[in-house]
Amino acid sequence: MAEPRGAAGAAAAQSNDASPECTVVAQTPNTSRQVIGTAVRMVTVVEGEPITAQEHGDTVGWLPCHRRKFGQALQQFQRDATSPHHLSTTVNDTATFNNGKTPQGQRRPGLRTSKRPRPRLPRDDIKVVIRPREGMNVARVSDATLRDSVLQAAGLEPAEAPEDLLRVNHEQNILVVSTALLDRAERYARIEELKVGETSFSAKAYVTTPEDSVKGVIHNIPAYDSAEDIARSIVYSRNPTALHARRMGRTNSAIIAFSGNRVPYFVYYRGAEYRCYIHKKKHEVCSTCGKLGHRMDVCPYPDRSYCSACGLANPMDEHECVIQCALCGKDHPTGDKQCAQRYRTPFILKQRQWRKEQAARQSSQGRRRDRSASFPRLPDAWPPAGTASARDDSVPAQRRPRSKSKKRGPRHSSTVQHDRQSIRTPDGMSQVSWAATASLKGSSQGHTHQDPSQTSTGIAHAELASIRTTLDQVLAENRQLKAEIAQLKRSTTTTSTPAMTPAVQVKHSSELTPSPPKRRAEDNTSRQQSIVHNDLQLLESKLEKKFDERFDKLANMVTTLAGALAKFKEAIGGKVTSLEYSITRVPHSSPGPTRPPPYARMHAMKAATILSNEIEQNTARNDNDKT
């Protein structure tokens, strides 16, 4: 009998979790349910010998996690049904239900795929993994044939499971079945053989953990604890998010499934505190064919052989091995304990990386300058000319939804309103109209606006200060070099004076018999003095030339910056003067649109001429103040 979705399935899950044992009767394969009040008791009927409850639960994998989650969902449903506000829903229900994960159909930030990903399986369904053995290659069999084989092995007809889905993973050589009901999940989990055509292959099936859950690992648990003892020691009130726990093979470590997307740092094992670590899966390496992605038990090529050291396919008995890891490329066997890339990155850690990257991108976009370098951006309170935001001040322009405007009937005053919104000057620049200025003045009362010239003026002052410091450094270097040149000159004069005195004395003492060697000495000293003097003059001229070039560059920079500041100040003064002039010309009236008499309206060209004259007068006045 097919079980309906929703609360009935959850009730069955709760009863299965609560029932201490399963009654086994030697009859034909069948499954029935006994409903007594609100409790549901499951009676499993199979062929063969009686089995214990421990043997009944060992082969279903993580199915107790789904039973516990269904029981929690049923309890929550009952609490919500008794509350007076059980019918109220919010927009954030979907985000809460998905635990903050990316909705279906949207690509995760930072994830790049070379091909289109497959559609996600239903989130609330139970996933059963079937691992075919004995060299069965799922890539050589059609998907429909595989689904028929799975249904036949589970004892189901296609009409009984129309909504169950089958997905084939060619890389890992496995099958994944997605179903919404617990009884069908149990049937899929007990598959031991798949028949394709006339050939039968052995298989191993198990139930995976729920999609909105994570796994953790604890170490050094007692070796004498059974599977039931481990589950009871962890799944109790001290660990509220724990769903199920089981031993990892024959080791003293236990793997725990937690609800949600967070692994607690510590868990309590019968009251003893254990450090819990995030479970990391290893990269699967086949020891038969040497390929990555599947293990030896599901290898589709059992007849192949390869060298585990160098990865050579079908190696000879005497071949030279160059050990290289297929994961990291270093000189050790693939998947060795010392390999740094032996473990895969858990999904929750990838989520954190994606969120950090997204936050970094958003912060970098927020710091990006969104204004021109020639003129600063006006405050957001000043609406652009010619838009309807000049009249509607109740909703900001950034938050107003972009919807199509409704069709309106023809109006006689539409052209007048459009002309009154903006005025075009002869240069092609738009200026604020009288009505827009009046409405803007009324809306801007009570708000303090910062002068846009303050930020740019501060930047200009900072640049001037940097130029001054550079100039002071250059002047200090100039003074130091001049002092060194003067010192060199003094040293050359002191060295040349004693060389000339003996020559003069020898000349006076030997007027009758001059000696040629002394004359040569005098000639050599005078020649050296002339060479040193020329070198000093050349060095001095080069230094003066370099200093002149530096001072010219600094003078040009200062002149350019002063001119830019003057132009900027003139532009700001002209804008502010024109806005003040336009505001003072508008009379205070009612909140409605201002409509002065026709004889009081100023022509657009005349208004533009007046404004341009005022700007020129302000510019001339500023020039006079500078001079």
C-alpha positions as CSV (number, residue, x, y, z in Angstrom):
1,M,0.0,0.0,0.0
2,A,1.5,3.3,-1.0
3,E,2.0,5.8,1.8
4,P,0.9,9.4,1.3
5,R,3.3,12.3,1.6
6,G,3.4,14.8,4.4
7,A,2.2,14.1,8.0
8,A,1.4,10.5,7.4
9,G,5.0,9.7,6.3
10,A,6.3,11.7,9.3
11,A,4.0,9.7,11.7
12,A,5.4,6.5,10.3
13,A,8.9,7.7,10.8
14,Q,8.3,8.6,14.4
15,S,6.7,5.3,15.1
16,N,9.6,3.4,13.5
17,D,12.1,5.4,15.6
18,A,10.1,4.8,18.8
19,S,9.4,1.0,18.3
20,P,11.9,-1.0,20.3
21,E,12.0,-4.0,18.0
22,C,10.5,-5.4,14.7
23,T,8.2,-8.4,14.6
24,V,9.4,-10.9,12.0
25,V,7.1,-13.6,10.5
26,A,8.1,-16.2,7.9
27,Q,5.8,-15.4,5.0
28,T,6.0,-13.9,1.6
29,P,7.7,-10.5,1.3
30,N,5.3,-7.9,2.3
31,T,5.1,-4.8,4.5
32,S,2.0,-3.7,6.5
33,R,1.2,-1.1,9.2
34,Q,-0.9,-1.2,12.3
35,V,-2.4,2.1,13.4
36,I,-3.5,2.4,17.0
37,G,-4.7,5.9,17.8
38,T,-1.9,8.3,16.9
39,A,0.9,5.7,17.1
40,V,2.0,3.6,14.2
41,R,3.7,0.2,14.6
42,M,5.6,-1.4,11.7
43,V,5.5,-5.1,11.0
44,T,8.1,-6.4,8.6
45,V,7.5,-9.7,6.9
46,V,10.4,-11.4,5.0
47,E,11.4,-14.8,3.9
48,G,14.0,-16.7,5.9
49,E,15.1,-16.8,9.5
50,P,14.1,-14.4,12.3
51,I,16.5,-11.5,12.7
52,T,17.3,-9.1,15.6
53,A,16.5,-5.4,15.7
54,Q,20.3,-4.7,15.5
55,E,20.7,-6.8,12.3
56,H,17.5,-5.1,10.9
57,G,19.0,-1.6,11.4
58,D,22.6,-2.2,10.4
59,T,22.0,-2.4,6.6
60,V,19.9,0.7,6.1
61,G,22.8,3.2,6.6
62,W,21.6,6.6,7.8
63,L,17.9,5.8,7.6
64,P,17.4,6.6,11.4
65,C,18.4,10.2,10.6
66,H,15.4,10.5,8.3
67,R,13.1,8.8,10.9
68,R,14.2,11.2,13.6
69,K,13.8,14.3,11.3
70,F,10.4,13.1,10.3
71,G,9.5,12.7,13.9
72,Q,10.7,16.2,14.8
73,A,8.8,17.6,11.8
74,L,5.6,15.9,13.0
75,Q,6.0,17.2,16.5
76,Q,6.6,20.7,15.2
77,F,3.5,20.3,12.9
78,Q,1.4,19.3,15.9
79,R,2.7,22.3,18.0
80,D,2.0,24.7,15.1
81,A,-1.5,23.3,14.7
82,T,-2.4,23.9,18.3
83,S,-1.1,27.4,18.3
84,P,-3.5,30.3,17.3
85,H,-1.0,31.6,14.7
86,H,-0.4,28.4,12.8
87,L,-1.8,29.9,9.6
88,S,0.4,32.9,9.5
89,T,3.3,32.7,7.0
90,T,6.2,35.1,6.3
91,V,8.4,35.8,3.4
92,N,11.4,34.4,5.2
93,D,10.0,30.9,5.6
94,T,11.7,29.7,2.4
95,A,15.1,31.0,3.5
96,T,14.7,29.5,7.0
97,F,13.7,26.1,5.6
98,N,16.7,26.1,3.2
99,N,19.1,27.0,6.1
100,G,20.5,29.8,4.1
101,K,21.6,27.7,1.2
102,T,21.4,28.7,-2.4
103,P,17.8,28.2,-3.8
104,Q,17.3,25.7,-6.6
105,G,18.1,27.2,-10.0
106,Q,20.6,29.8,-8.8
107,R,24.3,29.4,-9.2
108,R,26.4,29.7,-6.1
109,P,28.7,32.7,-5.9
110,G,32.3,32.0,-7.0
111,L,31.3,28.6,-8.6
112,R,32.4,28.1,-12.2
113,T,31.2,25.1,-14.2
114,S,32.5,24.0,-17.6
115,K,29.1,22.5,-18.4
116,R,25.5,22.9,-17.3
117,P,24.9,21.1,-14.0
118,R,22.1,18.6,-13.6
119,P,18.9,19.7,-11.9
120,R,18.9,19.1,-8.1
121,L,17.1,16.1,-6.7
122,P,14.1,16.9,-4.4
123,R,15.5,18.4,-1.2
124,D,13.2,16.5,1.2
125,D,13.6,13.1,-0.5
126,I,15.5,10.2,0.9
127,K,18.6,9.3,-1.2
128,V,19.7,5.7,-1.5
129,V,23.1,4.9,-3.1
130,I,23.4,1.6,-4.9
131,R,27.0,0.4,-5.6
132,P,27.0,-2.3,-8.3
133,R,29.9,-4.8,-8.1
134,E,31.5,-7.6,-10.2
135,G,32.6,-5.2,-12.9
136,M,29.2,-3.8,-13.9
137,N,29.7,-0.6,-15.9
138,V,26.7,1.7,-15.6
139,A,27.8,3.8,-18.5
140,R,27.1,0.9,-20.9
141,V,23.5,0.4,-19.8
142,S,20.7,2.7,-20.5
143,D,19.2,4.7,-17.6
144,A,15.7,3.3,-18.2
145,T,17.0,-0.3,-18.1
146,L,18.8,0.4,-14.8
147,R,15.7,1.9,-13.3
148,D,13.7,-1.2,-14.2
149,S,16.4,-3.4,-12.7
150,V,16.3,-1.4,-9.5
151,L,12.5,-1.6,-9.2
152,Q,12.6,-5.3,-9.9
153,A,15.3,-5.9,-7.2
154,A,13.3,-3.8,-4.7
155,G,10.1,-5.8,-5.5
156,L,8.2,-2.7,-6.8
157,E,6.2,-2.1,-9.9
158,P,6.6,1.0,-12.0
159,A,3.1,2.1,-11.2
160,E,3.9,1.9,-7.4
161,A,6.8,4.3,-7.6
162,P,6.0,6.8,-10.3
163,E,7.6,9.7,-8.5
164,D,10.9,8.0,-7.5
165,L,13.9,9.2,-9.4
166,L,17.0,7.5,-10.5
167,R,20.3,9.3,-11.3
168,V,23.4,7.5,-12.7
169,N,26.8,8.8,-11.7
170,H,29.2,7.6,-14.4
171,E,32.3,9.0,-12.6
172,Q,31.8,7.0,-9.4
173,N,30.0,4.1,-11.2
174,I,27.0,4.2,-8.8
175,L,23.3,4.7,-8.8
176,V,21.3,7.2,-6.7
177,V,17.6,6.7,-6.0
178,S,15.5,9.5,-4.7
179,T,12.2,8.7,-2.9
180,A,9.9,10.5,-0.5
181,L,8.7,7.5,1.5
182,L,10.4,5.5,4.2
183,D,9.1,2.1,3.2
184,R,10.3,2.4,-0.3
185,A,13.6,3.7,0.9
186,E,14.0,0.6,3.1
187,R,13.3,-1.6,0.1
188,Y,15.9,0.1,-2.0
189,A,18.4,-0.1,0.9
190,R,18.0,-3.9,1.0
191,I,18.9,-4.5,-2.6
192,E,21.7,-7.0,-2.9
193,E,21.6,-8.0,-6.6
194,L,20.8,-6.2,-9.9
195,K,19.8,-8.2,-13.0
196,V,20.5,-6.6,-16.3
197,G,19.2,-8.8,-19.1
198,E,20.4,-12.3,-18.3
199,T,23.3,-11.2,-16.2
200,S,23.2,-10.7,-12.5
201,F,25.6,-8.5,-10.5
202,S,25.9,-8.2,-6.8
203,A,25.3,-4.8,-5.3
204,K,25.4,-2.9,-2.0
205,A,22.9,-0.2,-1.1
206,Y,22.7,2.3,1.8
207,V,20.8,5.4,2.7
208,T,22.7,8.7,2.8
209,T,22.3,11.5,5.4
210,P,19.6,14.2,4.9
211,E,20.6,17.0,2.6
212,D,20.3,19.7,5.3
213,S,22.8,17.9,7.6
214,V,26.5,17.7,8.3
215,K,28.8,15.1,9.7
216,G,31.3,15.2,12.5
217,V,33.9,12.7,13.9
218,I,35.0,11.9,17.4
219,H,37.8,9.6,18.4
220,N,38.8,7.2,21.1
221,I,35.4,5.8,22.0
222,P,35.2,2.5,23.9
223,A,35.9,-0.6,21.8
224,Y,33.3,-2.7,23.6
225,D,30.3,-0.5,22.7
226,S,27.9,-1.9,20.2
227,A,26.1,0.1,17.5
228,E,23.0,0.6,19.7
229,D,25.2,1.8,22.6
230,I,26.9,4.3,20.4
231,A,23.6,5.7,19.1
232,R,22.1,5.9,22.5
233,S,25.3,7.5,24.0
234,I,25.2,10.4,21.5
235,V,21.6,11.0,20.4
236,Y,20.1,12.4,23.6
237,S,19.2,15.7,25.2
238,R,22.8,16.8,25.7
239,N,23.3,16.8,21.9
240,P,20.1,18.4,20.6
241,T,21.2,18.5,16.9
242,A,22.6,15.0,16.7
243,L,20.5,12.7,14.5
244,H,22.4,9.4,14.4
245,A,25.9,8.0,15.1
246,R,27.8,4.9,14.0
247,R,31.2,3.4,14.3
248,M,33.7,4.0,11.5
249,G,34.5,0.5,10.4
250,R,36.5,-1.3,13.1
251,T,38.2,1.8,14.5
252,N,37.5,3.6,17.8
253,S,36.1,6.6,16.0
254,A,32.5,7.4,15.5
255,I,30.8,9.5,12.8
256,I,27.9,11.6,13.8
257,A,25.2,13.3,11.6
258,F,24.0,16.7,12.8
259,S,20.9,18.6,11.7
260,G,21.6,22.0,10.1
261,N,24.9,23.2,8.7
262,R,27.0,23.5,11.8
263,V,29.2,20.9,13.6
264,P,29.5,21.6,17.3
265,Y,33.0,21.9,18.8
266,F,32.2,19.5,21.6
267,V,29.7,16.6,22.0
268,Y,28.8,14.5,25.0
269,Y,29.2,10.7,24.9
270,R,27.3,9.3,27.8
271,G,28.2,12.6,29.6
272,A,31.9,12.5,28.7
273,E,33.0,15.5,26.7
274,Y,34.6,14.8,23.3
275,R,36.1,17.2,20.8
276,C,34.2,16.9,17.5
277,Y,35.8,17.5,14.1
278,I,34.4,18.2,10.7
279,H,34.2,15.0,8.7
280,K,36.4,15.1,5.5
281,K,36.0,12.5,2.8
282,K,39.0,11.1,1.0
283,H,39.5,11.3,-2.7
284,E,38.5,7.9,-4.0
285,V,41.4,6.1,-5.8
286,C,40.8,2.7,-7.4
287,S,43.6,0.2,-6.7
288,T,42.5,-1.9,-9.7
289,C,42.6,0.5,-12.6
290,G,44.3,3.4,-10.9
291,K,41.6,6.0,-11.8
292,L,40.3,8.7,-9.5
293,G,36.6,9.0,-8.6
294,H,35.7,5.4,-7.6
295,R,36.8,2.6,-5.4
296,M,38.0,-0.9,-6.1
297,D,34.6,-2.6,-5.2
298,V,32.7,-0.7,-7.9
299,C,35.5,-0.6,-10.6
300,P,34.0,-1.2,-14.1
301,Y,37.4,-2.5,-15.3
302,P,38.3,-5.4,-13.0
303,D,40.6,-7.0,-15.6
304,R,42.9,-4.1,-15.8
305,S,46.1,-3.7,-13.8
306,Y,48.4,-0.8,-13.1
307,C,51.5,0.1,-11.1
308,S,50.5,1.7,-7.7
309,A,53.8,3.6,-7.5
310,C,54.0,5.3,-10.9
311,G,50.5,4.7,-12.3
312,L,51.6,2.9,-15.4
313,A,48.8,0.8,-17.0
314,N,49.5,-2.9,-17.6
315,P,53.2,-2.6,-16.5
316,M,55.9,-5.1,-17.3
317,D,57.6,-7.1,-14.6
318,E,60.9,-5.1,-14.9
319,H,60.0,-1.4,-15.5
320,E,61.4,1.7,-14.0
321,C,59.1,3.5,-11.6
322,V,59.0,7.2,-11.2
323,I,56.8,7.7,-8.2
324,Q,54.3,10.5,-8.7
325,C,51.0,11.3,-6.9
326,A,48.0,11.8,-9.2
327,L,46.5,14.3,-6.7
328,C,49.3,16.7,-5.9
329,G,52.1,15.6,-8.3
330,K,54.7,15.0,-5.6
331,D,57.0,12.0,-5.3
332,H,54.8,9.7,-3.2
333,P,52.1,7.1,-4.1
334,T,48.6,8.4,-4.9
335,G,46.5,8.9,-1.8
336,D,49.4,8.4,0.6
337,K,49.1,9.5,4.2
338,Q,51.6,12.3,3.7
339,C,49.6,13.8,0.7
340,A,48.3,17.2,1.5
341,Q,45.4,16.9,-0.9
342,R,44.2,13.5,0.2
343,Y,41.0,14.8,1.7
344,R,38.3,16.7,-0.1
345,T,37.1,20.1,1.1
346,P,33.8,19.7,3.0
347,F,30.8,21.5,1.6
348,I,30.3,23.7,4.7
349,L,33.9,25.0,4.3
350,K,33.2,25.8,0.6
351,Q,30.1,27.7,1.7
352,R,32.2,29.8,4.0
353,Q,34.7,30.6,1.3
354,W,31.9,31.6,-1.1
355,R,30.4,33.9,1.5
356,K,33.7,35.5,2.2
357,E,34.3,36.1,-1.5
358,Q,30.9,37.5,-1.9
359,A,31.3,39.9,1.1
360,A,34.7,41.0,-0.3
361,R,33.2,41.7,-3.7
362,Q,30.3,43.7,-2.1
363,S,32.7,45.7,0.1
364,S,35.0,46.5,-2.9
365,Q,32.0,47.7,-4.9
366,G,30.8,49.9,-2.0
367,R,34.2,51.6,-1.9
368,R,34.3,52.3,-5.6
369,R,34.0,56.0,-6.4
370,D,30.8,56.8,-8.4
371,R,31.5,60.4,-9.2
372,S,33.4,62.2,-11.9
373,A,37.0,63.5,-11.4
374,S,36.2,66.9,-12.9
375,F,33.2,67.8,-10.8
376,P,31.9,66.2,-7.6
377,R,28.5,64.6,-7.4
378,L,25.7,66.6,-5.9
379,P,23.9,65.3,-2.8
380,D,21.2,62.7,-3.3
381,A,18.5,65.1,-2.1
382,W,18.8,67.1,-5.3
383,P,16.7,65.3,-7.9
384,P,17.7,65.5,-11.6
385,A,15.9,68.0,-13.7
386,G,13.1,66.9,-15.9
387,T,12.1,63.9,-13.7
388,A,8.9,63.4,-11.6
389,S,10.9,63.1,-8.4
390,A,10.8,66.9,-8.1
391,R,7.2,66.6,-7.0
392,D,7.1,63.3,-5.2
393,D,9.3,63.6,-2.2
394,S,7.7,60.9,0.0
395,V,9.6,58.0,-1.7
396,P,13.3,58.2,-2.3
397,A,14.5,57.7,-5.9
398,Q,16.7,54.7,-4.9
399,R,13.8,52.6,-3.4
400,R,11.1,53.4,-5.9
401,P,10.2,50.2,-7.8
402,R,10.8,50.3,-11.6
403,S,7.4,49.5,-12.9
404,K,5.8,50.4,-16.2
405,S,3.8,53.6,-16.1
406,K,0.0,53.3,-16.6
407,K,-1.6,54.7,-19.6
408,R,-3.1,58.1,-19.1
409,G,-5.5,60.2,-21.0
410,P,-4.3,63.3,-22.9
411,R,-3.8,66.4,-20.9
412,H,-3.7,70.0,-22.1
413,S,-1.1,71.0,-19.5
414,S,1.4,68.2,-20.2
415,T,3.5,70.3,-22.5
416,V,3.4,73.2,-20.0
417,Q,4.4,70.9,-17.2
418,H,7.3,69.4,-19.2
419,D,8.5,72.9,-20.2
420,R,8.3,74.0,-16.6
421,Q,10.4,71.0,-15.3
422,S,13.7,71.9,-17.1
423,I,15.2,74.8,-18.9
424,R,17.8,74.3,-21.7
425,T,20.6,76.8,-21.9
426,P,22.3,77.7,-25.2
427,D,25.2,75.5,-24.2
428,G,22.9,72.5,-24.0
429,M,23.1,72.1,-20.2
430,S,19.8,71.7,-18.2
431,Q,19.1,73.8,-15.2
432,V,16.6,73.5,-12.4
433,S,13.2,74.9,-13.2
434,W,11.2,77.3,-11.0
435,A,8.5,74.7,-9.9
436,A,11.2,72.0,-9.2
437,T,13.2,74.5,-7.1
438,A,10.1,75.5,-5.1
439,S,9.2,71.8,-4.4
440,L,12.8,71.0,-3.6
441,K,13.0,73.8,-1.1
442,G,9.9,72.6,0.6
443,S,11.1,69.0,0.8
444,S,14.6,69.8,1.9
445,Q,13.5,71.7,5.1
446,G,14.7,69.8,8.1
447,H,17.6,68.2,6.3
448,T,21.2,69.4,6.6
449,H,23.2,69.1,3.4
450,Q,26.9,69.1,3.3
451,D,28.7,71.5,0.9
452,P,30.0,69.4,-2.0
453,S,33.1,71.7,-2.2
454,Q,34.3,70.7,1.3
455,T,35.5,67.3,0.4
456,S,37.3,68.4,-2.8
457,T,38.8,71.4,-1.0
458,G,40.2,69.1,1.7
459,I,41.8,67.0,-1.1
460,A,43.3,70.1,-2.7
461,H,44.8,71.2,0.7
462,A,46.3,67.7,1.2
463,E,47.9,67.8,-2.3
464,L,49.3,71.3,-1.5
465,A,50.7,70.1,1.7
466,S,52.4,67.2,-0.1
467,I,53.9,69.6,-2.7
468,R,55.2,71.8,0.1
469,T,56.9,68.9,1.9
470,T,58.5,67.8,-1.4
471,L,59.7,71.4,-2.0
472,D,61.2,71.6,1.5
473,Q,63.1,68.3,0.9
474,V,64.5,69.6,-2.5
475,L,65.6,72.9,-0.9
476,A,67.3,71.0,1.9
477,E,69.2,68.8,-0.6
478,N,70.2,71.9,-2.5
479,R,71.7,73.5,0.6
480,Q,73.6,70.4,1.4
481,L,75.0,70.1,-2.1
482,K,76.0,73.7,-2.1
483,A,77.9,73.3,1.2
484,E,79.7,70.3,-0.2
485,I,80.7,72.3,-3.3
486,A,82.1,75.1,-1.1
487,Q,84.0,72.6,1.0
488,L,85.5,71.1,-2.2
489,K,86.5,74.6,-3.4
490,R,88.3,75.4,0.0
491,S,90.1,72.1,-0.1
492,T,91.4,72.7,-3.6
493,T,92.6,76.2,-2.8
494,T,94.5,75.0,0.3
495,T,96.2,72.2,-1.6
496,S,97.2,74.5,-4.5
497,T,98.9,77.3,-2.2
498,P,101.9,75.2,-0.9
499,A,102.6,73.9,-4.3
500,M,103.1,77.4,-5.7
501,T,105.2,79.0,-2.9
502,P,108.2,76.7,-3.3
503,A,108.1,77.4,-7.0
504,V,108.2,81.1,-6.5
505,Q,111.0,80.8,-3.9
506,V,113.1,78.6,-6.2
507,K,112.6,81.1,-9.0
508,H,113.8,84.0,-6.8
509,S,116.8,82.0,-5.4
510,S,118.0,80.8,-8.8
511,E,117.7,83.8,-11.1
512,L,121.1,83.2,-12.8
513,T,120.8,79.4,-13.4
514,P,117.3,78.2,-14.0
515,S,116.7,74.4,-13.9
516,P,114.5,72.7,-16.5
517,P,113.1,70.0,-14.1
518,K,111.7,72.7,-11.7
519,R,110.0,74.4,-14.6
520,R,108.4,71.1,-15.6
521,A,107.1,70.7,-12.0
522,E,105.6,74.2,-12.1
523,D,103.9,73.4,-15.4
524,N,102.5,70.1,-14.1
525,T,101.0,71.8,-11.0
526,S,99.4,74.6,-12.9
527,R,97.9,72.1,-15.4
528,Q,96.4,70.0,-12.6
529,Q,95.0,73.1,-11.0
530,S,93.3,74.1,-14.3
531,I,91.9,70.5,-14.7
532,V,90.4,70.5,-11.2
533,H,89.0,74.0,-11.7
534,N,87.3,73.0,-14.9
535,D,85.9,69.8,-13.4
536,L,84.4,71.8,-10.5
537,Q,82.9,74.3,-12.9
538,L,81.4,71.5,-15.0
539,L,79.9,69.8,-11.9
540,E,78.5,73.1,-10.6
541,S,76.9,73.8,-13.9
542,K,75.3,70.3,-14.0
543,L,73.9,70.7,-10.5
544,E,72.5,74.1,-11.2
545,K,70.9,72.8,-14.4
546,K,69.2,69.9,-12.5
547,F,68.0,72.2,-9.7
548,D,66.6,74.6,-12.3
549,E,64.7,71.8,-13.9
550,R,63.3,70.6,-10.6
551,F,62.2,74.0,-9.6
552,D,60.6,74.6,-12.9
553,K,58.6,71.4,-12.6
554,L,57.5,72.3,-9.1
555,A,56.5,75.8,-10.2
556,N,54.5,74.3,-13.0
557,M,52.7,71.9,-10.7
558,V,51.9,74.6,-8.2
559,T,50.6,76.9,-11.0
560,T,48.5,74.2,-12.5
561,L,47.0,73.2,-9.1
562,A,46.3,76.9,-8.3
563,G,44.5,77.3,-11.6
564,A,42.5,74.2,-11.1
565,L,41.5,75.3,-7.6
566,A,40.5,78.7,-8.9
567,K,38.4,77.3,-11.7
568,F,36.8,74.8,-9.3
569,K,36.0,77.6,-6.8
570,E,34.5,79.8,-9.6
571,A,32.3,76.9,-10.8
572,I,31.1,76.2,-7.3
573,G,30.5,79.9,-6.6
574,G,28.5,80.3,-9.8
575,K,26.4,77.3,-9.1
576,V,25.6,78.3,-5.6
577,T,24.8,81.9,-6.7
578,S,22.5,80.8,-9.5
579,L,20.7,78.4,-7.1
580,E,20.3,81.1,-4.5
581,Y,19.1,83.5,-7.1
582,S,16.5,81.0,-8.4
583,I,15.3,80.2,-4.9
584,T,14.9,83.8,-3.9
585,R,12.9,84.5,-7.1
586,V,10.3,81.9,-6.2
587,P,7.5,83.3,-3.8
588,H,6.4,81.2,-0.9
589,S,3.0,79.7,-1.6
590,S,0.8,76.6,-0.9
591,P,2.2,73.1,-1.2
592,G,0.5,72.8,-4.6
593,P,2.2,73.5,-7.9
594,T,3.3,77.1,-8.4
595,R,1.6,78.9,-11.3
596,P,2.7,82.5,-11.6
597,P,0.8,84.8,-14.0
598,P,2.0,84.7,-17.6
599,Y,3.4,88.2,-17.5
600,A,5.7,87.2,-14.6
601,R,7.2,84.2,-16.4
602,M,10.7,84.7,-17.7
603,H,11.7,83.4,-21.0
604,A,14.3,80.6,-21.0
605,M,16.9,82.4,-23.0
606,K,16.6,85.5,-20.9
607,A,16.9,83.5,-17.6
608,A,20.0,81.7,-19.0
609,T,21.5,85.1,-20.0
610,I,21.0,86.5,-16.5
611,L,22.6,83.5,-14.9
612,S,25.6,83.5,-17.2
613,N,26.1,87.2,-16.6
614,E,26.1,86.6,-12.8
615,I,28.6,83.8,-13.2
616,E,30.9,86.1,-15.2
617,Q,30.6,88.9,-12.6
618,N,31.5,86.4,-9.8
619,T,34.5,85.2,-11.8
620,A,35.7,88.7,-12.3
621,R,35.2,89.6,-8.7
622,N,37.2,86.5,-7.6
623,D,40.0,87.5,-10.0
624,N,40.2,91.0,-8.6
625,D,40.3,89.6,-5.1
626,K,43.3,87.4,-6.1
627,T,45.2,90.2,-7.7
